Amino acid sequence: MLYDVLVIGGGPAGLSAAINLRARGKSVLVVSNPMEENPLWKAEQVENYPGLPSVSGAELLTALWRHAEKDGVEFMIGKALNTALAADTWYVSVGSDVREAKALVLAAGIVRGKKFPGETELLGRGVSYCATCDGMLYRGKSVAVVGYTETARKEADFLKGIGCEVQYFERPRTCAITGSDRVEAVTCDGVTAPVDGVFILRPTMAPTDLLPGLGIEKGYVSADGKMSTGLPGVFAAGDCVGGPLQVAKAVGEGLVAGQNAAAYVDGLSRKK
C-alpha cells in the first residue's frame, strides 16, 4: 500500500502530525517502537502541559495513541532502518519489511550517545542494526548484541534460536569494535568478545543514517518554519529539531509538520 504520509516516531510530535494528517483525509502509517520504550512513558509527572497538570507521561502518551487510533492512524511496531526516494515515492525499510509513502515526517526524538569506535567503518561488514534482517548471515557463528531497548533481549533470543552463539551486553557505557576488513571482536565496558558480528540495537537511528543528505545544525535536524527539512517531502518535528525538549513544543511542531506534509501530498496530486 502507498500511504500518503509515513511518520517515523510514536511520541507526541509524531502522533500530533498523524492526527492532523487524518483530519485532512490523508492515509497515515506511524512506525514506532513500543509505546513503553518512549522516554515520556517513564515520566512520573508532566507538570507543564497546558490543561493537564500532574498527568503522568504514560497517561499522556496512552491518550495520544488512543486518539490517533480512533482517527484511523495505522501503526507498525518496528524501527526504520533506511530510506530511499524514487519517482516521488519514499521507500522505508522497517526491519525486513518495506513501506511506501508520498511524504515523511521525522519525529523519532534524539539519539543519545555517539557512535562507537569502529561502528561506521565496519557497518555492513559485521556491524548491523537489525537481528531479524541480517541474523541468518551469522547462523552457527559468534555474535554480540549491544542492547539499549526493551526488545533487544528478544532479538538476542532470535539469534540464539537460529544457531548463533550470542554474547549480550546490556546498555554498556563504552564499546569499541575492532577488525581489519570485517568485525573480529567487540569490547564493552572492559569485556572483550571475539565475534563475527555485532548487532547494535538502539531505540532510533541517527537522522543522517536514516536520511542521507539531511541538514544538521548543532546536532539537531535543520527545519524551517513549515518544519520542512529541504529534502523532497520530508518534514521533521519534536526533539530531533532541537529544544526546548518539551511535550507542548513537540505537539505544536507535529501539527505544523502534519499540515505541511498534507499540503505537499496535495501538490503531488495536482502535478499529475
C-alpha positions as CSV (number, residue, x, y, z in Angstrom):
1,M,0.0,0.0,0.0
2,L,1.2,3.5,-0.8
3,Y,0.5,5.8,2.1
4,D,0.1,9.5,1.8
5,V,2.5,10.0,4.8
6,L,4.7,7.8,6.9
7,V,5.5,9.1,10.3
8,I,8.7,7.9,11.9
9,G,8.2,8.1,15.7
10,G,5.3,7.5,18.0
11,G,5.9,10.2,20.5
12,P,3.9,13.5,21.0
13,A,5.3,15.1,17.8
14,G,4.7,12.1,15.6
15,L,1.2,11.4,16.9
16,S,0.2,15.1,16.6
17,A,1.3,15.1,13.0
18,A,-0.6,11.8,12.4
19,I,-3.8,13.1,14.0
20,N,-3.6,16.3,11.9
21,L,-3.0,14.4,8.7
22,R,-6.0,12.2,9.3
23,A,-8.1,15.4,9.9
24,R,-7.1,16.3,6.3
25,G,-8.1,13.0,5.0
26,K,-4.7,11.5,4.5
27,S,-3.7,7.9,4.9
28,V,-1.0,7.6,7.6
29,L,1.3,5.0,8.9
30,V,3.2,5.6,12.2
31,V,6.4,3.5,12.5
32,S,7.4,3.4,16.2
33,N,9.0,1.4,19.0
34,P,6.5,0.0,21.5
35,M,4.9,2.8,23.5
36,E,6.5,1.7,26.7
37,E,10.0,2.4,25.2
38,N,9.3,6.1,24.7
39,P,11.2,8.3,27.2
40,L,8.0,10.1,28.0
41,W,6.5,6.8,29.3
42,K,8.8,6.9,32.3
43,A,7.9,10.4,33.4
44,E,6.1,10.2,36.8
45,Q,4.5,13.6,36.2
46,V,4.4,16.1,33.4
47,E,3.8,19.4,35.1
48,N,3.9,21.9,32.2
49,Y,1.5,20.5,29.6
50,P,-1.4,23.1,29.4
51,G,-4.7,21.9,30.8
52,L,-3.4,18.6,32.2
53,P,-1.3,19.4,35.3
54,S,0.4,16.5,37.0
55,V,-0.6,13.9,34.3
56,S,1.9,11.1,34.1
57,G,3.9,10.5,30.9
58,A,2.3,7.1,30.5
59,E,-1.2,8.5,30.8
60,L,-0.5,11.3,28.3
61,L,1.2,9.0,25.8
62,T,-1.6,6.5,26.0
63,A,-4.2,9.2,25.4
64,L,-2.3,10.4,22.3
65,W,-2.1,6.8,20.9
66,R,-5.8,6.2,21.5
67,H,-6.7,9.5,19.8
68,A,-4.6,8.5,16.8
69,E,-6.1,5.0,16.6
70,K,-9.6,6.4,16.9
71,D,-8.9,8.7,14.0
72,G,-7.8,5.9,11.8
73,V,-4.0,6.2,12.0
74,E,-2.3,2.8,11.3
75,F,0.7,1.7,13.4
76,M,3.6,-0.6,12.7
77,I,5.9,-1.5,15.6
78,G,9.5,-1.6,14.5
79,K,12.5,0.6,13.7
80,A,13.0,2.5,10.5
81,L,16.5,1.5,9.2
82,N,16.9,3.3,5.9
83,T,15.1,5.2,3.2
84,A,15.2,5.8,-0.5
85,L,13.3,8.2,-2.8
86,A,12.3,7.2,-6.3
87,A,9.6,8.9,-8.5
88,D,8.0,10.9,-5.8
89,T,7.8,7.8,-3.5
90,W,9.7,7.3,-0.3
91,Y,10.6,3.6,0.5
92,V,11.3,3.0,4.1
93,S,12.8,-0.3,5.4
94,V,11.3,-1.3,8.7
95,G,13.1,-4.4,9.9
96,S,12.9,-6.8,7.0
97,D,9.8,-5.1,5.5
98,V,9.5,-2.1,3.2
99,R,6.7,0.5,3.4
100,E,6.0,3.2,0.8
101,A,4.7,6.8,1.2
102,K,4.5,10.1,-0.7
103,A,5.9,12.1,2.2
104,L,7.7,11.5,5.5
105,V,7.5,13.2,9.0
106,L,10.6,12.5,11.0
107,A,9.7,12.6,14.7
108,A,12.0,10.0,16.2
109,G,13.4,12.0,19.1
110,I,17.1,12.4,19.7
111,V,19.9,9.8,19.5
112,R,21.6,9.6,22.9
113,G,25.2,8.7,22.7
114,K,27.8,8.8,20.0
115,K,28.7,6.0,17.6
116,F,31.2,3.5,18.8
117,P,34.8,3.4,17.5
118,G,34.8,1.1,14.5
119,E,31.0,1.2,14.0
120,T,30.9,3.3,10.9
121,E,34.0,1.7,9.4
122,L,32.6,-1.9,9.8
123,L,29.0,-1.2,9.0
124,G,27.8,-3.9,6.6
125,R,31.0,-5.9,7.3
126,G,29.9,-7.4,10.6
127,V,28.1,-4.4,12.1
128,S,24.3,-4.5,11.8
129,Y,21.3,-2.7,13.4
130,C,18.7,-5.4,12.8
131,A,18.9,-9.0,14.1
132,T,15.9,-10.3,12.2
133,C,17.2,-8.7,9.0
134,D,20.7,-10.0,9.0
135,G,20.8,-12.7,11.6
136,M,20.7,-15.6,9.0
137,L,24.1,-14.5,7.8
138,Y,25.6,-15.4,11.1
139,R,24.0,-18.8,11.7
140,G,26.5,-21.0,13.6
141,K,28.8,-18.1,14.3
142,S,29.6,-15.9,17.3
143,V,27.9,-12.6,17.6
144,A,27.4,-9.8,20.1
145,V,24.2,-7.9,20.9
146,V,24.6,-4.5,22.3
147,G,21.2,-3.7,23.6
148,Y,19.7,-0.3,24.5
149,T,16.0,-1.2,24.0
150,E,13.4,-3.2,26.0
151,T,13.1,-5.6,23.0
152,A,16.8,-6.1,22.5
153,R,16.7,-9.4,24.5
154,K,14.0,-10.7,22.1
155,E,16.3,-10.1,19.2
156,A,19.2,-11.8,21.1
157,D,16.9,-14.8,21.7
158,F,16.0,-14.8,18.0
159,L,19.7,-15.1,17.1
160,K,20.2,-17.9,19.6
161,G,17.2,-19.7,18.1
162,I,18.8,-19.7,14.6
163,G,22.0,-21.2,15.9
164,C,24.2,-18.1,16.8
165,E,26.4,-18.1,19.9
166,V,25.4,-14.8,21.5
167,Q,27.3,-12.5,23.9
168,Y,24.8,-10.0,25.3
169,F,25.9,-6.5,26.5
170,E,23.1,-4.6,28.2
171,R,23.3,-0.8,27.9
172,P,27.1,-0.6,28.2
173,R,28.7,2.8,28.7
174,T,31.7,2.1,26.4
175,C,32.1,-0.1,23.4
176,A,34.7,-0.4,20.6
177,I,34.5,-2.7,17.6
178,T,37.7,-3.9,16.0
179,G,38.7,-5.8,12.8
180,S,40.8,-5.2,9.7
181,D,38.3,-5.9,6.9
182,R,35.5,-7.4,8.9
183,V,34.4,-7.5,12.6
184,E,36.7,-9.6,14.7
185,A,35.9,-8.5,18.2
186,V,34.0,-6.1,20.4
187,T,35.0,-4.7,23.8
188,C,32.2,-3.3,26.0
189,D,32.9,-1.9,29.5
190,G,36.3,-3.6,29.5
191,V,35.0,-7.1,28.4
192,T,36.3,-8.3,25.1
193,A,34.4,-10.9,23.0
194,P,35.8,-12.4,19.7
195,V,32.8,-12.3,17.4
196,D,31.9,-12.4,13.7
197,G,29.1,-9.9,14.0
198,V,27.8,-7.1,16.3
199,F,24.2,-6.1,16.4
200,I,23.8,-2.6,17.9
201,L,20.2,-2.1,18.9
202,R,19.4,1.5,19.8
203,P,15.9,3.0,20.1
204,T,16.4,5.1,16.9
205,M,18.7,5.6,14.0
206,A,20.9,8.7,13.7
207,P,18.9,11.0,11.3
208,T,21.7,11.3,8.8
209,D,22.0,7.5,8.6
210,L,18.3,7.2,8.0
211,L,18.1,10.1,5.5
212,P,21.4,10.8,3.8
213,G,21.7,14.5,2.8
214,L,19.6,15.6,5.8
215,G,20.8,19.0,7.1
216,I,22.1,19.0,10.7
217,E,22.9,22.1,12.8
218,K,24.5,21.8,16.3
219,G,23.4,18.2,16.4
220,Y,19.8,18.7,15.5
221,V,17.8,18.3,12.3
222,S,17.5,21.6,10.4
223,A,13.9,22.6,9.6
224,D,12.2,25.8,8.5
225,G,9.0,27.4,9.8
226,K,7.0,24.8,7.9
227,M,9.1,22.0,9.5
228,S,10.4,21.2,6.1
229,T,13.9,19.7,6.0
230,G,14.7,20.7,2.5
231,L,14.6,17.0,1.3
232,P,11.6,16.5,-1.0
233,G,8.5,15.6,1.0
234,V,10.4,15.3,4.3
235,F,9.3,17.2,7.4
236,A,10.6,17.0,11.0
237,A,9.2,17.8,14.4
238,G,9.9,17.4,18.1
239,D,13.1,16.8,20.0
240,C,15.0,15.9,16.8
241,V,14.9,19.5,15.7
242,G,16.1,20.9,19.0
243,G,15.0,22.4,22.3
244,P,13.2,23.2,24.4
245,L,12.6,19.4,24.8
246,Q,9.0,19.8,26.0
247,V,5.8,17.9,25.1
248,A,3.9,21.1,24.3
249,K,6.6,22.2,21.8
250,A,6.6,18.8,20.2
251,V,2.9,18.7,19.8
252,G,2.8,22.1,18.1
253,E,5.6,21.3,15.7
254,G,3.9,18.0,14.9
255,L,0.8,19.9,13.9
256,V,2.7,22.2,11.6
257,A,4.6,19.3,10.1
258,G,1.4,17.3,9.5
259,Q,-0.3,20.2,7.9
260,N,2.5,20.9,5.5
261,A,3.1,17.3,4.7
262,A,-0.6,17.2,3.7
263,A,-0.1,20.2,1.5
264,Y,2.9,18.6,-0.1
265,V,0.8,15.5,-0.9
266,D,-1.9,17.6,-2.4
267,G,0.7,19.3,-4.5
268,L,1.9,16.0,-5.9
269,S,-1.7,15.2,-6.9
270,R,-2.1,18.5,-8.7
271,K,1.1,17.7,-10.7
272,K,-0.4,14.6,-12.2
